[in-house]
Amino acid sequence: MGKSKSKSAQNTTNVSGQNAIQGDNLGVAISGINNSTVNATMTDHGAIKAATELAENSVESAFDFGESALGFGEAALDSNTDIAKTAMNKLSESNGENLQMLAALSGNQAEQNTKNLSTVMELAKLKADGGQTEVAGDMKTVAIVASIAGLGMMALFFMMRE
């Protein structure tokens, strides 16, 4: 009788090509590959470098803008200070002129009052000496005119003060 040999082998490989990824997964998911070599190269195509450069440029631009704004602010303050000084000088000059005018008006009013009193005194002497009735009428007229002139000057004086 002869010898017989038999050999049997059964190899089963289960391959599933399903992937279940949830959430923020920015990597690579490979499934269903048996006995293979997979080379995966990940790249951001320079996005990180570009983002870094953009951030650096933005910060530099922000600082430049800040310095420029600061310079503008300082110039505006200097300009406002000059305007305020000029306005105060003009106001001071104007007040000085007004005070001089009021002093002149007061002097004129005092002089006019002295003349009016002198005239009244002369009229009073005429009356005391037995002056005529016409002189008395004239004295009233002079007194009224002097009073009106005095009131007018005082009104002008008060109007100038305001």
PyRosetta script that sets phi, psi and omega in degrees:
from pyrosetta import init, pose_from_sequence

init()
pose = pose_from_sequence("MGKSKSKSAQNTTNVSGQNAIQGDNLGVAISGINNSTVNATMTDHGAIKAATELAENSVESAFDFGESALGFGEAALDSNTDIAKTAMNKLSESNGENLQMLAALSGNQAEQNTKNLSTVMELAKLKADGGQTEVAGDMKTVAIVASIAGLGMMALFFMMRE")
pose.set_psi(1, 145.8)
pose.set_omega(1, -177.6)
pose.set_phi(2, -97.5)
pose.set_psi(2, 159.6)
pose.set_omega(2, -178.4)
pose.set_phi(3, -94.0)
pose.set_psi(3, 138.9)
pose.set_omega(3, 177.3)
pose.set_phi(4, -126.0)
pose.set_psi(4, 140.8)
pose.set_omega(4, -179.9)
pose.set_phi(5, -122.8)
pose.set_psi(5, 140.9)
pose.set_omega(5, 174.4)
pose.set_phi(6, -141.2)
pose.set_psi(6, 146.5)
pose.set_omega(6, -178.7)
pose.set_phi(7, -139.4)
pose.set_psi(7, 135.6)
pose.set_omega(7, 178.7)
pose.set_phi(8, -134.1)
pose.set_psi(8, 140.8)
pose.set_omega(8, 179.8)
pose.set_phi(9, -135.9)
pose.set_psi(9, 136.6)
pose.set_omega(9, 178.3)
pose.set_phi(10, -126.5)
pose.set_psi(10, 116.9)
pose.set_omega(10, 178.1)
pose.set_phi(11, -113.0)
pose.set_psi(11, 126.1)
pose.set_omega(11, 179.0)
pose.set_phi(12, -120.6)
pose.set_psi(12, 129.0)
pose.set_omega(12, 177.1)
pose.set_phi(13, -123.0)
pose.set_psi(13, 120.1)
pose.set_omega(13, 176.6)
pose.set_phi(14, -96.0)
pose.set_psi(14, 124.8)
pose.set_omega(14, 179.7)
pose.set_phi(15, -122.0)
pose.set_psi(15, 127.6)
pose.set_omega(15, 177.2)
pose.set_phi(16, -119.5)
pose.set_psi(16, 127.5)
pose.set_omega(16, -178.5)
pose.set_phi(17, -98.7)
pose.set_psi(17, 32.2)
pose.set_omega(17, -177.7)
pose.set_phi(18, -104.9)
pose.set_psi(18, 143.5)
pose.set_omega(18, 176.5)
pose.set_phi(19, -129.2)
pose.set_psi(19, 139.3)
pose.set_omega(19, 175.0)
pose.set_phi(20, -128.1)
pose.set_psi(20, 106.4)
pose.set_omega(20, -177.9)
pose.set_phi(21, -120.8)
pose.set_psi(21, 132.8)
pose.set_omega(21, 178.5)
pose.set_phi(22, -127.5)
pose.set_psi(22, 156.6)
pose.set_omega(22, 174.7)
pose.set_phi(23, 79.3)
pose.set_psi(23, -161.3)
pose.set_omega(23, -179.5)
pose.set_phi(24, -84.2)
pose.set_psi(24, 98.4)
pose.set_omega(24, 177.8)
pose.set_phi(25, -123.2)
pose.set_psi(25, 103.3)
pose.set_omega(25, -177.3)
pose.set_phi(26, -100.2)
pose.set_psi(26, 12.0)
pose.set_omega(26, -178.2)
pose.set_phi(27, -92.4)
pose.set_psi(27, -156.2)
pose.set_omega(27, -179.1)
pose.set_phi(28, -114.4)
pose.set_psi(28, 134.9)
pose.set_omega(28, 176.8)
pose.set_phi(29, -118.2)
pose.set_psi(29, 120.7)
pose.set_omega(29, -179.5)
pose.set_phi(30, -123.2)
pose.set_psi(30, 132.0)
pose.set_omega(30, 178.5)
pose.set_phi(31, -141.4)
pose.set_psi(31, 159.8)
pose.set_omega(31, 175.4)
pose.set_phi(32, 74.5)
pose.set_psi(32, 27.6)
pose.set_omega(32, -180.0)
pose.set_phi(33, -116.7)
pose.set_psi(33, 119.0)
pose.set_omega(33, 177.7)
pose.set_phi(34, -109.7)
pose.set_psi(34, 142.2)
pose.set_omega(34, 174.8)
pose.set_phi(35, 49.0)
pose.set_psi(35, 44.7)
pose.set_omega(35, 179.7)
pose.set_phi(36, -129.3)
pose.set_psi(36, 155.9)
pose.set_omega(36, 173.4)
pose.set_phi(37, -107.9)
pose.set_psi(37, 123.8)
pose.set_omega(37, -178.5)
pose.set_phi(38, -116.0)
pose.set_psi(38, 124.0)
pose.set_omega(38, 174.2)
pose.set_phi(39, -106.4)
pose.set_psi(39, 114.4)
pose.set_omega(39, 179.5)
pose.set_phi(40, -114.3)
pose.set_psi(40, 124.1)
pose.set_omega(40, 178.2)
pose.set_phi(41, -109.2)
pose.set_psi(41, 124.1)
pose.set_omega(41, -179.2)
pose.set_phi(42, -101.7)
pose.set_psi(42, 137.6)
pose.set_omega(42, 177.2)
pose.set_phi(43, -145.9)
pose.set_psi(43, 149.6)
pose.set_omega(43, 174.9)
pose.set_phi(44, -103.6)
pose.set_psi(44, 6.8)
pose.set_omega(44, 179.1)
pose.set_phi(45, 55.8)
pose.set_psi(45, 35.0)
pose.set_omega(45, 176.4)
pose.set_phi(46, 84.2)
pose.set_psi(46, 10.1)
pose.set_omega(46, -177.1)
pose.set_phi(47, -63.4)
pose.set_psi(47, -41.1)
pose.set_omega(47, -179.3)
pose.set_phi(48, -64.7)
pose.set_psi(48, -44.6)
pose.set_omega(48, 179.3)
pose.set_phi(49, -63.3)
pose.set_psi(49, -43.4)
pose.set_omega(49, 179.7)
pose.set_phi(50, -64.8)
pose.set_psi(50, -40.2)
pose.set_omega(50, 178.7)
pose.set_phi(51, -64.4)
pose.set_psi(51, -39.9)
pose.set_omega(51, 178.2)
pose.set_phi(52, -63.7)
pose.set_psi(52, -45.5)
pose.set_omega(52, 179.0)
pose.set_phi(53, -62.7)
pose.set_psi(53, -41.7)
pose.set_omega(53, 179.1)
pose.set_phi(54, -61.8)
pose.set_psi(54, -43.8)
pose.set_omega(54, 179.4)
pose.set_phi(55, -63.4)
pose.set_psi(55, -44.0)
pose.set_omega(55, 179.3)
pose.set_phi(56, -61.9)
pose.set_psi(56, -44.8)
pose.set_omega(56, 179.1)
pose.set_phi(57, -63.8)
pose.set_psi(57, -39.2)
pose.set_omega(57, 179.9)
pose.set_phi(58, -65.2)
pose.set_psi(58, -42.9)
pose.set_omega(58, 179.0)
pose.set_phi(59, -64.7)
pose.set_psi(59, -43.5)
pose.set_omega(59, 178.9)
pose.set_phi(60, -62.3)
pose.set_psi(60, -43.0)
pose.set_omega(60, 178.0)
pose.set_phi(61, -63.5)
pose.set_psi(61, -39.2)
pose.set_omega(61, 179.2)
pose.set_phi(62, -63.2)
pose.set_psi(62, -42.5)
pose.set_omega(62, 178.4)
pose.set_phi(63, -65.3)
pose.set_psi(63, -41.9)
pose.set_omega(63, 177.9)
pose.set_phi(64, -61.2)
pose.set_psi(64, -43.5)
pose.set_omega(64, 178.5)
pose.set_phi(65, -63.0)
pose.set_psi(65, -42.1)
pose.set_omega(65, 178.7)
pose.set_phi(66, -60.9)
pose.set_psi(66, -43.3)
pose.set_omega(66, 178.2)
pose.set_phi(67, -64.4)
pose.set_psi(67, -40.5)
pose.set_omega(67, 178.9)
pose.set_phi(68, -64.5)
pose.set_psi(68, -43.4)
pose.set_omega(68, 178.9)
pose.set_phi(69, -64.3)
pose.set_psi(69, -38.8)
pose.set_omega(69, 178.3)
pose.set_phi(70, -63.5)
pose.set_psi(70, -44.1)
pose.set_omega(70, 177.4)
pose.set_phi(71, -61.5)
pose.set_psi(71, -41.5)
pose.set_omega(71, 177.8)
pose.set_phi(72, -62.8)
pose.set_psi(72, -43.6)
pose.set_omega(72, -180.0)
pose.set_phi(73, -62.2)
pose.set_psi(73, -42.6)
pose.set_omega(73, 178.8)
pose.set_phi(74, -64.0)
pose.set_psi(74, -41.3)
pose.set_omega(74, 178.8)
pose.set_phi(75, -64.6)
pose.set_psi(75, -40.0)
pose.set_omega(75, 179.2)
pose.set_phi(76, -64.7)
pose.set_psi(76, -41.3)
pose.set_omega(76, 177.8)
pose.set_phi(77, -64.1)
pose.set_psi(77, -42.8)
pose.set_omega(77, 178.1)
pose.set_phi(78, -60.8)
pose.set_psi(78, -43.3)
pose.set_omega(78, 179.9)
pose.set_phi(79, -64.1)
pose.set_psi(79, -43.5)
pose.set_omega(79, 178.9)
pose.set_phi(80, -64.4)
pose.set_psi(80, -36.7)
pose.set_omega(80, 177.8)
pose.set_phi(81, -63.5)
pose.set_psi(81, -43.6)
pose.set_omega(81, 178.8)
pose.set_phi(82, -62.6)
pose.set_psi(82, -42.7)
pose.set_omega(82, 179.3)
pose.set_phi(83, -62.5)
pose.set_psi(83, -44.0)
pose.set_omega(83, -179.7)
pose.set_phi(84, -63.6)
pose.set_psi(84, -42.3)
pose.set_omega(84, 178.5)
pose.set_phi(85, -61.5)
pose.set_psi(85, -45.0)
pose.set_omega(85, -179.8)
pose.set_phi(86, -62.3)
pose.set_psi(86, -44.2)
pose.set_omega(86, -179.9)
pose.set_phi(87, -63.0)
pose.set_psi(87, -42.2)
pose.set_omega(87, 179.9)
pose.set_phi(88, -65.9)
pose.set_psi(88, -39.5)
pose.set_omega(88, 177.4)
pose.set_phi(89, -63.3)
pose.set_psi(89, -44.2)
pose.set_omega(89, 179.2)
pose.set_phi(90, -63.4)
pose.set_psi(90, -42.2)
pose.set_omega(90, 179.2)
pose.set_phi(91, -63.7)
pose.set_psi(91, -41.8)
pose.set_omega(91, 178.2)
pose.set_phi(92, -62.5)
pose.set_psi(92, -44.3)
pose.set_omega(92, 177.5)
pose.set_phi(93, -60.7)
pose.set_psi(93, -45.2)
pose.set_omega(93, -179.3)
pose.set_phi(94, -62.5)
pose.set_psi(94, -43.2)
pose.set_omega(94, 178.7)
pose.set_phi(95, -63.8)
pose.set_psi(95, -39.8)
pose.set_omega(95, 177.3)
pose.set_phi(96, -60.3)
pose.set_psi(96, -44.5)
pose.set_omega(96, 178.4)
pose.set_phi(97, -63.7)
pose.set_psi(97, -41.4)
pose.set_omega(97, 178.8)
pose.set_phi(98, -62.6)
pose.set_psi(98, -42.2)
pose.set_omega(98, 179.3)
pose.set_phi(99, -64.5)
pose.set_psi(99, -39.2)
pose.set_omega(99, 177.0)
pose.set_phi(100, -62.9)
pose.set_psi(100, -41.8)
pose.set_omega(100, 179.5)
pose.set_phi(101, -64.5)
pose.set_psi(101, -42.7)
pose.set_omega(101, 178.7)
pose.set_phi(102, -64.4)
pose.set_psi(102, -39.2)
pose.set_omega(102, 177.7)
pose.set_phi(103, -63.0)
pose.set_psi(103, -41.7)
pose.set_omega(103, 178.3)
pose.set_phi(104, -64.2)
pose.set_psi(104, -42.7)
pose.set_omega(104, 178.4)
pose.set_phi(105, -62.9)
pose.set_psi(105, -41.1)
pose.set_omega(105, 179.1)
pose.set_phi(106, -63.1)
pose.set_psi(106, -42.7)
pose.set_omega(106, 177.8)
pose.set_phi(107, -61.6)
pose.set_psi(107, -44.1)
pose.set_omega(107, 178.7)
pose.set_phi(108, -62.8)
pose.set_psi(108, -41.9)
pose.set_omega(108, -179.6)
pose.set_phi(109, -64.0)
pose.set_psi(109, -41.5)
pose.set_omega(109, 178.7)
pose.set_phi(110, -62.6)
pose.set_psi(110, -42.2)
pose.set_omega(110, 179.1)
pose.set_phi(111, -63.8)
pose.set_psi(111, -42.8)
pose.set_omega(111, 179.6)
pose.set_phi(112, -64.7)
pose.set_psi(112, -41.0)
pose.set_omega(112, 178.8)
pose.set_phi(113, -62.2)
pose.set_psi(113, -39.8)
pose.set_omega(113, 178.4)
pose.set_phi(114, -61.8)
pose.set_psi(114, -44.6)
pose.set_omega(114, 178.5)
pose.set_phi(115, -63.1)
pose.set_psi(115, -42.7)
pose.set_omega(115, -179.6)
pose.set_phi(116, -62.3)
pose.set_psi(116, -43.5)
pose.set_omega(116, 179.2)
pose.set_phi(117, -64.4)
pose.set_psi(117, -39.2)
pose.set_omega(117, 178.6)
pose.set_phi(118, -61.9)
pose.set_psi(118, -43.6)
pose.set_omega(118, 179.1)
pose.set_phi(119, -63.9)
pose.set_psi(119, -43.3)
pose.set_omega(119, 179.4)
pose.set_phi(120, -63.0)
pose.set_psi(120, -39.5)
pose.set_omega(120, 178.8)
pose.set_phi(121, -63.0)
pose.set_psi(121, -42.6)
pose.set_omega(121, 178.1)
pose.set_phi(122, -62.4)
pose.set_psi(122, -41.9)
pose.set_omega(122, 178.9)
pose.set_phi(123, -66.1)
pose.set_psi(123, -38.2)
pose.set_omega(123, 178.7)
pose.set_phi(124, -64.4)
pose.set_psi(124, -36.8)
pose.set_omega(124, 177.5)
pose.set_phi(125, -64.5)
pose.set_psi(125, -40.9)
pose.set_omega(125, 178.7)
pose.set_phi(126, -62.4)
pose.set_psi(126, -40.4)
pose.set_omega(126, -179.8)
pose.set_phi(127, -66.5)
pose.set_psi(127, -42.2)
pose.set_omega(127, -179.7)
pose.set_phi(128, -67.0)
pose.set_psi(128, -29.0)
pose.set_omega(128, 179.8)
pose.set_phi(129, -83.3)
pose.set_psi(129, 4.8)
pose.set_omega(129, -178.8)
pose.set_phi(130, 83.6)
pose.set_psi(130, 41.7)
pose.set_omega(130, -179.6)
pose.set_phi(131, -67.5)
pose.set_psi(131, 166.6)
pose.set_omega(131, -175.9)
pose.set_phi(132, -75.7)
pose.set_psi(132, 164.5)
pose.set_omega(132, -179.4)
pose.set_phi(133, -68.1)
pose.set_psi(133, -27.5)
pose.set_omega(133, 177.8)
pose.set_phi(134, -64.6)
pose.set_psi(134, -37.6)
pose.set_omega(134, 179.6)
pose.set_phi(135, -64.6)
pose.set_psi(135, -38.1)
pose.set_omega(135, 178.2)
pose.set_phi(136, -63.7)
pose.set_psi(136, -41.8)
pose.set_omega(136, 177.6)
pose.set_phi(137, -64.2)
pose.set_psi(137, -40.7)
pose.set_omega(137, 177.7)
pose.set_phi(138, -64.8)
pose.set_psi(138, -37.3)
pose.set_omega(138, 179.8)
pose.set_phi(139, -63.3)
pose.set_psi(139, -40.9)
pose.set_omega(139, 177.4)
pose.set_phi(140, -62.2)
pose.set_psi(140, -42.7)
pose.set_omega(140, -179.6)
pose.set_phi(141, -62.4)
pose.set_psi(141, -45.1)
pose.set_omega(141, -179.6)
pose.set_phi(142, -63.8)
pose.set_psi(142, -41.9)
pose.set_omega(142, -179.8)
pose.set_phi(143, -63.1)
pose.set_psi(143, -42.2)
pose.set_omega(143, 179.1)
pose.set_phi(144, -64.9)
pose.set_psi(144, -46.2)
pose.set_omega(144, -179.8)
pose.set_phi(145, -62.4)
pose.set_psi(145, -42.8)
pose.set_omega(145, 179.8)
pose.set_phi(146, -63.9)
pose.set_psi(146, -40.3)
pose.set_omega(146, 179.2)
pose.set_phi(147, -64.6)
pose.set_psi(147, -43.9)
pose.set_omega(147, 179.9)
pose.set_phi(148, -63.7)
pose.set_psi(148, -43.2)
pose.set_omega(148, 179.3)
pose.set_phi(149, -63.0)
pose.set_psi(149, -42.8)
pose.set_omega(149, 179.0)
pose.set_phi(150, -62.8)
pose.set_psi(150, -44.6)
pose.set_omega(150, 178.6)
pose.set_phi(151, -63.0)
pose.set_psi(151, -38.8)
pose.set_omega(151, 179.0)
pose.set_phi(152, -64.0)
pose.set_psi(152, -42.0)
pose.set_omega(152, 179.2)
pose.set_phi(153, -67.1)
pose.set_psi(153, -38.6)
pose.set_omega(153, 178.6)
pose.set_phi(154, -66.8)
pose.set_psi(154, -40.0)
pose.set_omega(154, 177.9)
pose.set_phi(155, -62.0)
pose.set_psi(155, -43.1)
pose.set_omega(155, 178.4)
pose.set_phi(156, -62.5)
pose.set_psi(156, -41.4)
pose.set_omega(156, 178.7)
pose.set_phi(157, -59.9)
pose.set_psi(157, -46.4)
pose.set_omega(157, -178.9)
pose.set_phi(158, -69.5)
pose.set_psi(158, -33.4)
pose.set_omega(158, 178.6)
pose.set_phi(159, -67.7)
pose.set_psi(159, -35.5)
pose.set_omega(159, -179.9)
pose.set_phi(160, -71.5)
pose.set_psi(160, -30.1)
pose.set_omega(160, 179.9)
pose.set_phi(161, -66.8)
pose.set_psi(161, -33.8)
pose.set_omega(161, -177.5)
pose.set_phi(162, -77.4)
pose.dump_pdb("model.pdb")
